Amino acid sequence: MKVLVVVDMQNDFINGALGTPEAQAAVGDVAKKISGFDGDLICITKDTHRSADYLKTQEGQLLPVEHCIEGTHGWRLDDIIATAVSHAAIDAGKSVSVFQKGTFGSVELGDYLVELSARRKQRIEEIVFVGLCTDICVISNALLVKAFLPETKITVDAACCAGVTPASHNNALAAMKACQINVENWEV
C-alpha cells in the first residue's frame, strides 16, 4: 500500500494572506503528482481556524495574520489541486481522506494511518508528502507520521513543496533527511 499526503494546498498559502511565488509555482507540480500517483490512498490536510479565536491562540499571537478561516475562500483547496484530487478519486478510483487540523501537525492523520495499516493487515510501504509549507506543516506532519510508523518509508518530494522562504524550505528538507526521511527531487 502506498499513500500520498497533500499538505495544506489551500488558497491562503498559495495566493492569499500567506501566499508566496514559490507556493504558486508548486501548484502545477503537485497537481501532476496527484494525477500520476500510483498508490491507493490520498490524504489531504487542511489548516483550519475559526476567526473568533484565531488571534487568541498561541499561533495567532506569534503569527497575527488570519488565514485558512473555515468556510472562506482562503481555506478552500486551490482549484487546480481540487480538480486533480477529484479526477484521482472519480477517474482513477483512488480513496481520498481529508483531515482538518487546527495546528501544524495532524495527530488524526497519524492515528488514521496506524489504524488503516492494522485494519488492512497490509503494511504501508511508503507515504509520500507534498505541499505547503515545507518548513512548518510538511515537516511537522512528516515527522509526526515517522514517529507513528517508524519502519515505514517516508518520502518528501521537494519539487512539490514550498517553504515560507527558499532558505527555510532547504533547512526543513535537510532536517527531514537527518531524521531518516527520504527527500527526492531536491537540488541543494
C-alpha positions as CSV (number, residue, x, y, z in Angstrom):
1,M,0.0,0.0,0.0
2,K,1.2,3.5,-0.9
3,V,-0.2,6.8,0.4
4,L,0.1,10.3,-0.8
5,V,-0.3,13.1,1.7
6,V,-1.1,16.5,0.3
7,V,-0.4,19.1,3.0
8,D,-2.4,22.4,3.1
9,M,-2.6,23.2,-0.6
10,Q,-5.1,26.0,0.3
11,N,-5.6,29.4,-1.3
12,D,-4.3,31.4,1.6
13,F,-0.9,29.6,1.4
14,I,-0.7,30.0,-2.4
15,N,-2.0,33.4,-3.4
16,G,-3.8,34.6,-0.3
17,A,-2.9,36.0,3.1
18,L,0.3,33.9,3.4
19,G,1.0,33.1,-0.3
20,T,4.4,33.1,-1.9
21,P,5.7,32.9,-5.5
22,E,7.3,29.6,-4.6
23,A,3.9,28.2,-3.5
24,Q,2.3,29.4,-6.6
25,A,5.0,27.7,-8.7
26,A,4.5,24.4,-6.9
27,V,0.8,24.1,-7.7
28,G,1.3,22.5,-11.2
29,D,3.8,20.0,-9.9
30,V,1.6,19.0,-7.0
31,A,-1.4,18.6,-9.4
32,K,0.8,16.4,-11.6
33,K,1.9,14.3,-8.6
34,I,-1.7,13.7,-7.6
35,S,-2.8,12.9,-11.2
36,G,0.1,10.4,-11.7
37,F,0.0,8.9,-8.2
38,D,0.2,5.1,-8.5
39,G,-0.8,4.3,-4.9
40,D,-4.0,3.5,-3.1
41,L,-4.9,6.5,-0.9
42,I,-4.6,10.2,-1.0
43,C,-4.8,12.1,2.3
44,I,-5.4,15.8,2.3
45,T,-4.7,18.1,5.3
46,K,-6.4,21.4,5.6
47,D,-5.2,24.1,8.0
48,T,-8.5,25.1,9.7
49,H,-9.0,28.1,12.0
50,R,-12.0,30.0,13.3
51,S,-11.9,33.8,13.1
52,A,-13.5,34.2,16.5
53,D,-10.5,32.8,18.4
54,Y,-7.5,32.6,16.0
55,L,-5.8,35.7,17.2
56,K,-6.1,34.5,20.8
57,T,-4.3,31.2,20.1
58,Q,-0.6,30.8,20.5
59,E,-0.2,30.6,16.7
60,G,-2.3,33.8,16.3
61,Q,-0.1,35.6,18.9
62,L,3.0,34.6,17.1
63,L,1.6,34.9,13.5
64,P,-1.1,37.6,13.7
65,V,-2.3,37.0,10.2
66,E,-5.8,35.5,10.0
67,H,-5.6,32.7,7.4
68,C,-7.5,29.5,6.5
69,I,-10.6,30.6,8.3
70,E,-13.1,27.8,8.0
71,G,-15.5,28.3,5.2
72,T,-13.7,31.2,3.5
73,H,-12.1,31.2,0.0
74,G,-8.6,31.2,1.6
75,W,-9.5,27.9,3.5
76,R,-10.5,26.1,0.4
77,L,-8.2,23.9,-1.7
78,D,-6.7,25.6,-4.7
79,D,-9.0,24.9,-7.7
80,I,-6.3,23.1,-9.7
81,I,-5.5,20.9,-6.7
82,A,-9.2,20.2,-6.0
83,T,-9.7,19.3,-9.7
84,A,-6.7,16.9,-9.6
85,V,-8.0,15.3,-6.4
86,S,-11.5,14.9,-7.9
87,H,-10.2,13.3,-11.0
88,A,-8.0,10.9,-9.0
89,A,-11.0,9.9,-6.9
90,I,-13.5,9.6,-9.7
91,D,-11.5,8.6,-12.8
92,A,-8.7,6.6,-11.1
93,G,-10.7,5.2,-8.2
94,K,-8.3,6.5,-5.5
95,S,-9.6,6.7,-2.0
96,V,-9.4,10.2,-0.6
97,S,-9.5,11.2,3.1
98,V,-9.5,14.8,4.4
99,F,-8.1,15.9,7.7
100,Q,-8.8,19.4,9.1
101,K,-6.2,20.5,11.6
102,G,-6.0,23.4,13.9
103,T,-2.3,23.3,14.3
104,F,0.8,22.3,12.2
105,G,0.7,18.6,12.6
106,S,-2.3,16.3,12.4
107,V,-2.4,13.6,15.1
108,E,-5.6,12.4,13.5
109,L,-3.6,11.7,10.3
110,G,-1.1,9.6,12.3
111,D,-3.8,7.7,14.1
112,Y,-5.7,7.0,10.9
113,L,-2.6,5.7,9.1
114,V,-1.7,3.4,12.0
115,E,-5.3,2.1,12.2
116,L,-5.5,1.7,8.5
117,S,-2.3,-0.4,8.4
118,A,-3.6,-2.6,11.3
119,R,-7.1,-3.0,9.9
120,R,-5.9,-4.0,6.4
121,K,-3.2,-6.2,7.8
122,Q,-1.2,-4.8,5.0
123,R,1.9,-2.8,5.7
124,I,2.0,0.7,4.3
125,E,5.1,0.5,2.0
126,E,5.6,4.2,1.5
127,I,4.0,7.6,2.5
128,V,4.8,10.5,0.2
129,F,4.4,14.1,1.3
130,V,3.9,17.1,-0.9
131,G,2.5,20.6,-0.1
132,L,2.9,23.7,1.9
133,C,4.8,25.0,3.9
134,T,7.8,22.7,3.9
135,D,9.3,24.4,7.0
136,I,6.1,24.3,9.1
137,C,3.3,21.9,8.2
138,V,5.1,19.5,5.8
139,I,7.9,18.9,8.3
140,S,5.5,18.7,11.2
141,N,3.4,16.0,9.5
142,A,6.2,14.0,8.0
143,L,8.0,13.8,11.4
144,L,4.7,13.0,13.2
145,V,3.9,10.2,10.8
146,K,7.5,8.9,11.1
147,A,7.0,8.7,14.9
148,F,3.7,6.8,14.4
149,L,5.1,4.4,11.7
150,P,8.9,4.3,12.3
151,E,9.5,1.4,9.9
152,T,7.5,2.9,7.0
153,K,9.4,4.6,4.3
154,I,8.5,8.3,4.4
155,T,9.3,10.4,1.4
156,V,9.1,14.1,0.7
157,D,9.0,15.3,-2.9
158,A,11.0,18.6,-2.6
159,A,9.8,19.7,-6.1
160,C,6.2,19.5,-4.9
161,C,6.8,21.6,-1.8
162,A,7.5,25.3,-1.0
163,G,8.5,26.9,2.2
164,V,8.0,30.3,3.7
165,T,11.3,31.2,2.1
166,P,13.6,29.2,-0.2
167,A,16.2,29.1,2.6
168,S,13.7,27.8,5.2
169,H,12.5,25.2,2.6
170,N,16.0,23.9,2.3
171,N,16.6,23.9,6.0
172,A,13.4,21.8,6.5
173,L,14.4,19.4,3.8
174,A,17.9,19.0,5.5
175,A,16.3,18.4,8.9
176,M,13.9,15.8,7.5
177,K,16.7,14.0,5.7
178,A,18.7,13.9,9.0
179,C,15.6,12.2,10.6
180,Q,15.7,9.4,8.0
181,I,13.0,10.8,5.8
182,N,13.8,10.2,2.1
183,V,13.9,13.5,0.2
184,E,13.6,13.3,-3.6
185,N,13.9,15.9,-6.3
186,W,16.0,18.2,-4.1
187,E,18.6,20.4,-5.7
188,V,20.8,21.9,-3.0
